[in-house]
Amino acid sequence: MAKRVGLVLLGIAILVIAGGGVLLANWQIPAPTKHMEKVIPNDRFSR
């Protein structure tokens, strides 16, 4: 009985991981569109 429950839980975990992989592979995440500009002082660069 415990072995069967373990196998069912393992199967569910594998399906969740596979489903997450498919979701991330097909999710069209939009690129950032906000323009950023930051001035870095010359003191931060070593010579």
N, CA, C and O atoms as CSV, one atom per row, in Angstrom:
chain,resi,resn,atom,element,x,y,z
A,1,MET,N,N,0.827,-1.207,0.000
A,1,MET,CA,C,0.000,0.000,0.000
A,1,MET,C,C,0.865,1.263,0.000
A,1,MET,O,O,0.616,2.185,-0.777
A,2,ALA,N,N,1.876,1.308,0.866
A,2,ALA,CA,C,2.738,2.489,0.944
A,2,ALA,C,C,3.537,2.652,-0.349
A,2,ALA,O,O,3.796,3.774,-0.786
A,3,LYS,N,N,3.926,1.533,-0.956
A,3,LYS,CA,C,4.685,1.605,-2.206
A,3,LYS,C,C,3.821,2.197,-3.316
A,3,LYS,O,O,4.306,2.969,-4.143
A,4,ARG,N,N,2.549,1.835,-3.331
A,4,ARG,CA,C,1.636,2.353,-4.359
A,4,ARG,C,C,1.421,3.857,-4.171
A,4,ARG,O,O,1.407,4.605,-5.149
A,5,VAL,N,N,1.255,4.301,-2.934
A,5,VAL,CA,C,1.085,5.728,-2.662
A,5,VAL,C,C,2.337,6.488,-3.077
A,5,VAL,O,O,2.243,7.574,-3.648
A,6,GLY,N,N,3.497,5.932,-2.796
A,6,GLY,CA,C,4.751,6.561,-3.184
A,6,GLY,C,C,4.875,6.692,-4.691
A,6,GLY,O,O,5.332,7.719,-5.192
A,7,LEU,N,N,4.475,5.666,-5.410
A,7,LEU,CA,C,4.529,5.720,-6.870
A,7,LEU,C,C,3.558,6.758,-7.427
A,7,LEU,O,O,3.876,7.457,-8.389
A,8,VAL,N,N,2.386,6.857,-6.829
A,8,VAL,CA,C,1.409,7.853,-7.283
A,8,VAL,C,C,1.964,9.261,-7.037
A,8,VAL,O,O,1.867,10.123,-7.910
A,9,LEU,N,N,2.537,9.495,-5.867
A,9,LEU,CA,C,3.108,10.807,-5.565
A,9,LEU,C,C,4.275,11.128,-6.492
A,9,LEU,O,O,4.423,12.268,-6.933
A,10,LEU,N,N,5.099,10.136,-6.788
A,10,LEU,CA,C,6.210,10.327,-7.720
A,10,LEU,C,C,5.692,10.666,-9.114
A,10,LEU,O,O,6.240,11.540,-9.786
A,11,GLY,N,N,4.651,9.984,-9.544
A,11,GLY,CA,C,4.056,10.267,-10.854
A,11,GLY,C,C,3.493,11.674,-10.925
A,11,GLY,O,O,3.665,12.367,-11.927
A,12,ILE,N,N,2.818,12.098,-9.858
A,12,ILE,CA,C,2.269,13.459,-9.826
A,12,ILE,C,C,3.394,14.481,-9.862
A,12,ILE,O,O,3.290,15.490,-10.560
A,13,ALA,N,N,4.470,14.234,-9.120
A,13,ALA,CA,C,5.607,15.162,-9.109
A,13,ALA,C,C,6.231,15.267,-10.498
A,13,ALA,O,O,6.581,16.363,-10.933
A,14,ILE,N,N,6.373,14.154,-11.191
A,14,ILE,CA,C,6.946,14.166,-12.537
A,14,ILE,C,C,6.044,14.944,-13.498
A,14,ILE,O,O,6.537,15.700,-14.335
A,15,LEU,N,N,4.724,14.761,-13.379
A,15,LEU,CA,C,3.796,15.495,-14.243
A,15,LEU,C,C,3.841,16.995,-13.971
A,15,LEU,O,O,3.774,17.796,-14.903
A,16,VAL,N,N,3.955,17.378,-12.706
A,16,VAL,CA,C,4.023,18.801,-12.372
A,16,VAL,C,C,5.309,19.418,-12.922
A,16,VAL,O,O,5.278,20.516,-13.477
A,17,ILE,N,N,6.428,18.726,-12.774
A,17,ILE,CA,C,7.701,19.242,-13.281
A,17,ILE,C,C,7.669,19.337,-14.807
A,17,ILE,O,O,8.112,20.336,-15.373
A,18,ALA,N,N,7.151,18.309,-15.472
A,18,ALA,CA,C,7.070,18.332,-16.929
A,18,ALA,C,C,6.128,19.441,-17.401
A,18,ALA,O,O,6.427,20.135,-18.373
A,19,GLY,N,N,5.003,19.611,-16.726
A,19,GLY,CA,C,4.062,20.661,-17.087
A,19,GLY,C,C,4.672,22.042,-16.904
A,19,GLY,O,O,4.447,22.932,-17.725
A,20,GLY,N,N,5.443,22.232,-15.835
A,20,GLY,CA,C,6.123,23.506,-15.621
A,20,GLY,C,C,7.151,23.785,-16.700
A,20,GLY,O,O,7.304,24.925,-17.139
A,21,GLY,N,N,7.851,22.752,-17.127
A,21,GLY,CA,C,8.826,22.914,-18.206
A,21,GLY,C,C,8.163,23.307,-19.513
A,21,GLY,O,O,8.665,24.167,-20.237
A,22,VAL,N,N,7.031,22.677,-19.817
A,22,VAL,CA,C,6.295,23.013,-21.041
A,22,VAL,C,C,5.764,24.443,-20.951
A,22,VAL,O,O,5.808,25.188,-21.931
A,23,LEU,N,N,5.262,24.825,-19.776
A,23,LEU,CA,C,4.758,26.184,-19.591
A,23,LEU,C,C,5.859,27.215,-19.811
A,23,LEU,O,O,5.658,28.198,-20.524
A,24,LEU,N,N,7.021,26.993,-19.200
A,24,LEU,CA,C,8.116,27.947,-19.358
A,24,LEU,C,C,8.657,27.979,-20.780
A,24,LEU,O,O,9.097,29.028,-21.252
A,25,ALA,N,N,8.629,26.842,-21.467
A,25,ALA,CA,C,9.138,26.790,-22.837
A,25,ALA,C,C,8.212,27.536,-23.805
A,25,ALA,O,O,8.677,28.062,-24.816
A,26,ASN,N,N,6.917,27.586,-23.510
A,26,ASN,CA,C,5.957,28.187,-24.436
A,26,ASN,C,C,5.453,29.556,-24.001
A,26,ASN,O,O,4.692,30.185,-24.737
A,27,TRP,N,N,5.852,30.032,-22.837
A,27,TRP,CA,C,5.362,31.302,-22.314
A,27,TRP,C,C,6.067,32.445,-23.028
A,27,TRP,O,O,7.291,32.557,-22.969
A,28,GLN,N,N,5.311,33.279,-23.691
A,28,GLN,CA,C,5.863,34.406,-24.442
A,28,GLN,C,C,5.989,35.607,-23.508
A,28,GLN,O,O,5.099,36.455,-23.453
A,29,ILE,N,N,7.088,35.673,-22.782
A,29,ILE,CA,C,7.311,36.755,-21.836
A,29,ILE,C,C,7.736,37.995,-22.615
A,29,ILE,O,O,8.702,37.940,-23.377
A,30,PRO,N,N,7.032,39.113,-22.438
A,30,PRO,CA,C,7.408,40.316,-23.186
A,30,PRO,C,C,8.734,40.894,-22.701
A,30,PRO,O,O,9.055,40.842,-21.514
A,31,ALA,N,N,9.488,41.438,-23.630
A,31,ALA,CA,C,10.763,42.065,-23.284
A,31,ALA,C,C,10.500,43.374,-22.543
A,31,ALA,O,O,9.477,44.020,-22.771
A,32,PRO,N,N,11.412,43.767,-21.661
A,32,PRO,CA,C,11.231,45.047,-20.963
A,32,PRO,C,C,11.242,46.211,-21.953
A,32,PRO,O,O,12.065,46.256,-22.867
A,33,THR,N,N,10.323,47.140,-21.759
A,33,THR,CA,C,10.222,48.264,-22.680
A,33,THR,C,C,10.596,49.592,-22.031
A,33,THR,O,O,10.686,50.604,-22.726
A,34,LYS,N,N,10.811,49.614,-20.745
A,34,LYS,CA,C,11.146,50.848,-20.053
A,34,LYS,C,C,12.619,51.181,-20.292
A,34,LYS,O,O,13.493,50.339,-20.087
A,35,HIS,N,N,12.883,52.399,-20.722
A,35,HIS,CA,C,14.245,52.839,-20.994
A,35,HIS,C,C,14.911,53.231,-19.684
A,35,HIS,O,O,14.358,54.012,-18.909
A,36,MET,N,N,16.098,52.689,-19.439
A,36,MET,CA,C,16.841,53.017,-18.229
A,36,MET,C,C,18.198,53.579,-18.602
A,36,MET,O,O,18.862,53.079,-19.510
A,37,GLU,N,N,18.597,54.601,-17.910
A,37,GLU,CA,C,19.916,55.180,-18.124
A,37,GLU,C,C,20.466,55.562,-16.760
A,37,GLU,O,O,19.841,56.317,-16.016
A,38,LYS,N,N,21.639,55.034,-16.439
A,38,LYS,CA,C,22.242,55.298,-15.142
A,38,LYS,C,C,23.673,55.768,-15.361
A,38,LYS,O,O,24.435,55.140,-16.096
A,39,VAL,N,N,24.029,56.863,-14.728
A,39,VAL,CA,C,25.378,57.403,-14.846
A,39,VAL,C,C,26.238,56.749,-13.776
A,39,VAL,O,O,25.915,56.785,-12.589
A,40,ILE,N,N,27.338,56.150,-14.220
A,40,ILE,CA,C,28.280,55.507,-13.301
A,40,ILE,C,C,29.516,56.379,-13.217
A,40,ILE,O,O,30.123,56.687,-14.243
A,41,PRO,N,N,29.905,56.788,-12.000
A,41,PRO,CA,C,31.083,57.643,-11.880
A,41,PRO,C,C,32.361,56.873,-12.266
A,41,PRO,O,O,32.445,55.653,-12.126
A,42,ASN,N,N,33.348,57.638,-12.755
A,42,ASN,CA,C,34.605,57.028,-13.179
A,42,ASN,C,C,35.365,56.402,-12.022
A,42,ASN,O,O,36.207,55.531,-12.242
A,43,ASP,N,N,35.091,56.823,-10.801
A,43,ASP,CA,C,35.773,56.265,-9.630
A,43,ASP,C,C,35.483,54.776,-9.443
A,43,ASP,O,O,36.251,54.086,-8.773
A,44,ARG,N,N,34.422,54.280,-10.002
A,44,ARG,CA,C,34.044,52.879,-9.829
A,44,ARG,C,C,34.890,51.941,-10.688
A,44,ARG,O,O,34.898,50.734,-10.447
A,45,PHE,N,N,35.603,52.473,-11.687
A,45,PHE,CA,C,36.396,51.651,-12.584
A,45,PHE,C,C,37.860,51.699,-12.147
A,45,PHE,O,O,38.431,52.769,-11.938
A,46,SER,N,N,38.450,50.508,-12.015
A,46,SER,CA,C,39.864,50.470,-11.653
A,46,SER,C,C,40.728,50.530,-12.917
A,46,SER,O,O,40.288,50.155,-14.004
A,47,ARG,N,N,41.939,50.999,-12.755
A,47,ARG,CA,C,42.830,51.108,-13.912
A,47,ARG,C,C,43.968,50.130,-13.807
A,47,ARG,O,O,44.821,50.078,-14.694
